[in-house]
Amino acid sequence: MYKTALRIDENLLAQARAALGTRTATETIHSALAEVVARQGRTRLFERLRSLEGIDLADDTVMREAWR
């Protein structure tokens, strides 16, 4: 972890703080970054589900066994 100086829009920071339920600027920035990374993961998962890439849901044998 490193320390840096940033210019941050105070209004935007306050809105993010309220949306995330955080108290400090550092906590808000960390939470916002974590949310961006999590969102990217959800997007990748959604695309895999949409395309069924690498997922056995398209395999009739697997799905027949799933309902037993």
N, CA, C and O atoms as a GROMACS GRO file, in nm:
protein
  272
    1MET      N    1   0.085  -0.117   0.000
    1MET     CA    2   0.000   0.000   0.000
    1MET      C    3   0.090   0.123   0.000
    1MET      O    4   0.196   0.123   0.062
    2TYR      N    5   0.047   0.226  -0.069
    2TYR     CA    6   0.127   0.347  -0.071
    2TYR      C    7   0.041   0.469  -0.046
    2TYR      O    8  -0.082   0.465  -0.056
    3LYS      N    9   0.107   0.576  -0.014
    3LYS     CA   10   0.040   0.702   0.017
    3LYS      C   11   0.055   0.796  -0.102
    3LYS      O   12   0.162   0.805  -0.161
    4THR      N   13  -0.054   0.865  -0.137
    4THR     CA   14  -0.050   0.957  -0.249
    4THR      C   15  -0.142   1.076  -0.222
    4THR      O   16  -0.232   1.069  -0.138
    5ALA      N   17  -0.119   1.183  -0.293
    5ALA     CA   18  -0.205   1.301  -0.280
    5ALA      C   19  -0.300   1.303  -0.400
    5ALA      O   20  -0.258   1.281  -0.513
    6LEU      N   21  -0.427   1.329  -0.373
    6LEU     CA   22  -0.528   1.332  -0.478
    6LEU      C   23  -0.613   1.458  -0.467
    6LEU      O   24  -0.634   1.510  -0.357
    7ARG      N   25  -0.660   1.504  -0.579
    7ARG     CA   26  -0.761   1.610  -0.579
    7ARG      C   27  -0.894   1.540  -0.605
    7ARG      O   28  -0.913   1.477  -0.709
    8ILE      N   29  -0.984   1.551  -0.509
    8ILE     CA   30  -1.112   1.480  -0.518
    8ILE      C   31  -1.225   1.580  -0.504
    8ILE      O   32  -1.223   1.667  -0.416
    9ASP      N   33  -1.323   1.566  -0.591
    9ASP     CA   34  -1.444   1.649  -0.584
    9ASP      C   35  -1.514   1.616  -0.452
    9ASP      O   36  -1.559   1.504  -0.430
   10GLU      N   37  -1.524   1.716  -0.364
   10GLU     CA   38  -1.581   1.693  -0.230
   10GLU      C   39  -1.727   1.650  -0.236
   10GLU      O   40  -1.770   1.567  -0.156
   11ASN      N   41  -1.802   1.705  -0.330
   11ASN     CA   42  -1.943   1.667  -0.343
   11ASN      C   43  -1.955   1.521  -0.388
   11ASN      O   44  -2.037   1.446  -0.335
   12LEU      N   45  -1.873   1.482  -0.485
   12LEU     CA   46  -1.875   1.344  -0.533
   12LEU      C   47  -1.832   1.248  -0.422
   12LEU      O   48  -1.889   1.140  -0.406
   13LEU      N   49  -1.732   1.287  -0.346
   13LEU     CA   50  -1.686   1.205  -0.233
   13LEU      C   51  -1.797   1.190  -0.130
   13LEU      O   52  -1.819   1.081  -0.077
   14ALA      N   53  -1.867   1.298  -0.100
   14ALA     CA   54  -1.978   1.293  -0.003
   14ALA      C   55  -2.089   1.201  -0.054
   14ALA      O   56  -2.146   1.125   0.024
   15GLN      N   57  -2.119   1.208  -0.181
   15GLN     CA   58  -2.223   1.120  -0.238
   15GLN      C   59  -2.180   0.974  -0.231
   15GLN      O   60  -2.260   0.887  -0.196
   16ALA      N   61  -2.054   0.948  -0.265
   16ALA     CA   62  -2.002   0.810  -0.258
   16ALA      C   63  -2.002   0.761  -0.115
   16ALA      O   64  -2.036   0.646  -0.088
   17ARG      N   65  -1.963   0.847  -0.022
   17ARG     CA   66  -1.961   0.812   0.120
   17ARG      C   67  -2.101   0.772   0.167
   17ARG      O   68  -2.118   0.674   0.239
   18ALA      N   69  -2.201   0.849   0.126
   18ALA     CA   70  -2.339   0.818   0.164
   18ALA      C   71  -2.386   0.688   0.101
   18ALA      O   72  -2.450   0.605   0.166
   19ALA      N   73  -2.353   0.669  -0.026
   19ALA     CA   74  -2.396   0.548  -0.097
   19ALA      C   75  -2.330   0.422  -0.041
   19ALA      O   76  -2.393   0.316  -0.035
   20LEU      N   77  -2.205   0.434   0.000
   20LEU     CA   78  -2.129   0.319   0.048
   20LEU      C   79  -2.139   0.300   0.199
   20LEU      O   80  -2.103   0.195   0.252
   21GLY      N   81  -2.186   0.402   0.268
   21GLY     CA   82  -2.195   0.393   0.414
   21GLY      C   83  -2.060   0.398   0.482
   21GLY      O   84  -2.041   0.337   0.587
   22THR      N   85  -1.966   0.471   0.422
   22THR     CA   86  -1.832   0.482   0.478
   22THR      C   87  -1.816   0.614   0.552
   22THR      O   88  -1.897   0.705   0.537
   23ARG      N   89  -1.710   0.623   0.633
   23ARG     CA   90  -1.691   0.744   0.713
   23ARG      C   91  -1.575   0.830   0.666
   23ARG      O   92  -1.585   0.953   0.670
   24THR      N   93  -1.467   0.769   0.624
   24THR     CA   94  -1.349   0.848   0.586
   24THR      C   95  -1.329   0.845   0.435
   24THR      O   96  -1.384   0.761   0.364
   25ALA      N   97  -1.247   0.940   0.387
   25ALA     CA   98  -1.216   0.943   0.244
   25ALA      C   99  -1.142   0.815   0.203
   25ALA      O  100  -1.172   0.757   0.099
   26THR      N  101  -1.047   0.772   0.284
   26THR     CA  102  -0.972   0.650   0.252
   26THR      C  103  -1.064   0.530   0.246
   26THR      O  104  -1.056   0.450   0.152
   27GLU      N  105  -1.151   0.516   0.344
   27GLU     CA  106  -1.245   0.404   0.347
   27GLU      C  107  -1.338   0.410   0.225
   27GLU      O  108  -1.370   0.307   0.166
   28THR      N  109  -1.382   0.529   0.189
   28THR     CA  110  -1.470   0.546   0.074
   28THR      C  111  -1.400   0.506  -0.056
   28THR      O  112  -1.458   0.436  -0.139
   29ILE      N  113  -1.278   0.550  -0.072
   29ILE     CA  114  -1.203   0.517  -0.194
   29ILE      C  115  -1.176   0.368  -0.202
   29ILE      O  116  -1.192   0.308  -0.308
   30HIS      N  117  -1.136   0.306  -0.092
   30HIS     CA  118  -1.112   0.161  -0.091
   30HIS      C  119  -1.240   0.085  -0.123
   30HIS      O  120  -1.238  -0.010  -0.201
   31SER      N  121  -1.351   0.126  -0.063
   31SER     CA  122  -1.479   0.059  -0.088
   31SER      C  123  -1.523   0.076  -0.233
   31SER      O  124  -1.574  -0.017  -0.295
   32ALA      N  125  -1.503   0.196  -0.288
   32ALA     CA  126  -1.540   0.221  -0.427
   32ALA      C  127  -1.456   0.136  -0.521
   32ALA      O  128  -1.508   0.079  -0.617
   33LEU      N  129  -1.326   0.128  -0.495
   33LEU     CA  130  -1.239   0.045  -0.578
   33LEU      C  131  -1.278  -0.102  -0.569
   33LEU      O  132  -1.280  -0.172  -0.670
   34ALA      N  133  -1.308  -0.149  -0.449
   34ALA     CA  134  -1.350  -0.288  -0.430
   34ALA      C  135  -1.480  -0.315  -0.505
   34ALA      O  136  -1.498  -0.422  -0.562
   35GLU      N  137  -1.571  -0.219  -0.505
   35GLU     CA  138  -1.699  -0.235  -0.576
   35GLU      C  139  -1.677  -0.243  -0.727
   35GLU      O  140  -1.744  -0.320  -0.796
   36VAL      N  141  -1.585  -0.163  -0.779
   36VAL     CA  142  -1.555  -0.167  -0.922
   36VAL      C  143  -1.500  -0.304  -0.961
   36VAL      O  144  -1.539  -0.361  -1.063
   37VAL      N  145  -1.408  -0.357  -0.880
   37VAL     CA  146  -1.350  -0.488  -0.907
   37VAL      C  147  -1.458  -0.597  -0.898
   37VAL      O  148  -1.462  -0.686  -0.983
   38ALA      N  149  -1.544  -0.590  -0.797
   38ALA     CA  150  -1.652  -0.688  -0.781
   38ALA      C  151  -1.749  -0.680  -0.898
   38ALA      O  152  -1.796  -0.783  -0.948
   39ARG      N  153  -1.779  -0.559  -0.942
   39ARG     CA  154  -1.869  -0.541  -1.056
   39ARG      C  155  -1.811  -0.604  -1.182
   39ARG      O  156  -1.883  -0.666  -1.260
   40GLN      N  157  -1.682  -0.589  -1.202
   40GLN     CA  158  -1.617  -0.651  -1.317
   40GLN      C  159  -1.630  -0.803  -1.310
   40GLN      O  160  -1.654  -0.869  -1.412
   41GLY      N  161  -1.614  -0.859  -1.191
   41GLY     CA  162  -1.630  -1.004  -1.173
   41GLY      C  163  -1.772  -1.048  -1.202
   41GLY      O  164  -1.793  -1.152  -1.264
   42ARG      N  165  -1.869  -0.970  -1.156
   42ARG     CA  166  -2.010  -1.004  -1.183
   42ARG      C  167  -2.040  -0.997  -1.332
   42ARG      O  168  -2.115  -1.080  -1.385
   43THR      N  169  -1.981  -0.900  -1.400
   43THR     CA  170  -2.001  -0.887  -1.544
   43THR      C  171  -1.943  -1.008  -1.617
   43THR      O  172  -2.006  -1.062  -1.707
   44ARG      N  173  -1.822  -1.051  -1.577
   44ARG     CA  174  -1.762  -1.169  -1.639
   44ARG      C  175  -1.847  -1.293  -1.614
   44ARG      O  176  -1.867  -1.374  -1.704
   45LEU      N  177  -1.897  -1.308  -1.492
   45LEU     CA  178  -1.982  -1.423  -1.460
   45LEU      C  179  -2.110  -1.420  -1.541
   45LEU      O  180  -2.152  -1.523  -1.594
   46PHE      N  181  -2.172  -1.304  -1.553
   46PHE     CA  182  -2.295  -1.291  -1.632
   46PHE      C  183  -2.268  -1.332  -1.777
   46PHE      O  184  -2.349  -1.402  -1.837
   47GLU      N  185  -2.156  -1.288  -1.832
   47GLU     CA  186  -2.123  -1.323  -1.971
   47GLU      C  187  -2.102  -1.474  -1.986
   47GLU      O  188  -2.144  -1.532  -2.086
   48ARG      N  189  -2.038  -1.537  -1.886
   48ARG     CA  190  -2.022  -1.683  -1.890
   48ARG      C  191  -2.157  -1.752  -1.883
   48ARG      O  192  -2.180  -1.849  -1.955
   49LEU      N  193  -2.247  -1.703  -1.798
   49LEU     CA  194  -2.380  -1.763  -1.789
   49LEU      C  195  -2.459  -1.742  -1.918
   49LEU      O  196  -2.530  -1.831  -1.964
   50ARG      N  197  -2.446  -1.622  -1.975
   50ARG     CA  198  -2.518  -1.591  -2.098
   50ARG      C  199  -2.471  -1.680  -2.214
   50ARG      O  200  -2.552  -1.728  -2.293
   51SER      N  201  -2.341  -1.701  -2.222
   51SER     CA  202  -2.286  -1.779  -2.333
   51SER      C  203  -2.274  -1.927  -2.299
   51SER      O  204  -2.248  -2.009  -2.387
   52LEU      N  205  -2.292  -1.962  -2.172
   52LEU     CA  206  -2.274  -2.098  -2.120
   52LEU      C  207  -2.131  -2.147  -2.138
   52LEU      O  208  -2.106  -2.267  -2.138
   53GLU      N  209  -2.036  -2.055  -2.156
   53GLU     CA  210  -1.895  -2.089  -2.172
   53GLU      C  211  -1.840  -2.154  -2.046
   53GLU      O  212  -1.838  -2.094  -1.939
   54GLY      N  213  -1.796  -2.279  -2.061
   54GLY     CA  214  -1.735  -2.350  -1.949
   54GLY      C  215  -1.834  -2.390  -1.841
   54GLY      O  216  -1.794  -2.427  -1.731
   55ILE      N  217  -1.962  -2.383  -1.872
   55ILE     CA  218  -2.066  -2.416  -1.773
   55ILE      C  219  -2.144  -2.537  -1.823
   55ILE      O  220  -2.179  -2.545  -1.941
   56ASP      N  221  -2.172  -2.630  -1.733
   56ASP     CA  222  -2.237  -2.755  -1.770
   56ASP      C  223  -2.388  -2.744  -1.788
   56ASP      O  224  -2.454  -2.846  -1.809
   57LEU      N  225  -2.444  -2.625  -1.779
   57LEU     CA  226  -2.588  -2.611  -1.793
   57LEU      C  227  -2.637  -2.654  -1.930
   57LEU      O  228  -2.754  -2.688  -1.945
   58ALA      N  229  -2.550  -2.652  -2.029
   58ALA     CA  230  -2.588  -2.692  -2.164
   58ALA      C  231  -2.571  -2.843  -2.185
   58ALA      O  232  -2.609  -2.896  -2.290
   59ASP      N  233  -2.516  -2.913  -2.087
   59ASP     CA  234  -2.493  -3.056  -2.097
   59ASP      C  235  -2.614  -3.131  -2.041
   59ASP      O  236  -2.639  -3.129  -1.920
   60ASP      N  237  -2.689  -3.196  -2.129
   60ASP     CA  238  -2.812  -3.265  -2.087
   60ASP      C  239  -2.786  -3.371  -1.981
   60ASP      O  240  -2.868  -3.388  -1.891
   61THR      N  241  -2.675  -3.442  -1.990
   61THR     CA  242  -2.643  -3.546  -1.891
   61THR      C  243  -2.625  -3.484  -1.753
   61THR      O  244  -2.678  -3.536  -1.654
   62VAL      N  245  -2.553  -3.377  -1.745
   62VAL     CA  246  -2.529  -3.308  -1.617
   62VAL      C  247  -2.661  -3.256  -1.562
   62VAL      O  248  -2.688  -3.273  -1.443
   63MET      N  249  -2.741  -3.193  -1.644
   63MET     CA  250  -2.865  -3.134  -1.598
   63MET      C  251  -2.966  -3.241  -1.554
   63MET      O  252  -3.042  -3.218  -1.460
   64ARG      N  253  -2.968  -3.356  -1.619
   64ARG     CA  254  -3.058  -3.465  -1.576
   64ARG      C  255  -3.022  -3.509  -1.435
   64ARG      O  256  -3.110  -3.535  -1.353
   65GLU      N  257  -2.893  -3.517  -1.406
   65GLU     CA  258  -2.848  -3.556  -1.273
   65GLU      C  259  -2.876  -3.448  -1.169
   65GLU      O  260  -2.894  -3.478  -1.051
   66ALA      N  261  -2.879  -3.324  -1.211
   66ALA     CA  262  -2.900  -3.213  -1.117
   66ALA      C  263  -3.039  -3.215  -1.055
   66ALA      O  264  -3.058  -3.162  -0.946
   67TRP      N  265  -3.135  -3.273  -1.123
   67TRP     CA  266  -3.273  -3.270  -1.075
   67TRP      C  267  -3.309  -3.395  -0.995
   67TRP      O  268  -3.427  -3.415  -0.962
   68ARG      N  269  -3.214  -3.478  -0.963
   68ARG     CA  270  -3.244  -3.598  -0.883
   68ARG      C  271  -3.237  -3.571  -0.738
   68ARG      O  272  -3.260  -3.661  -0.657
   0.00000   0.00000   0.00000
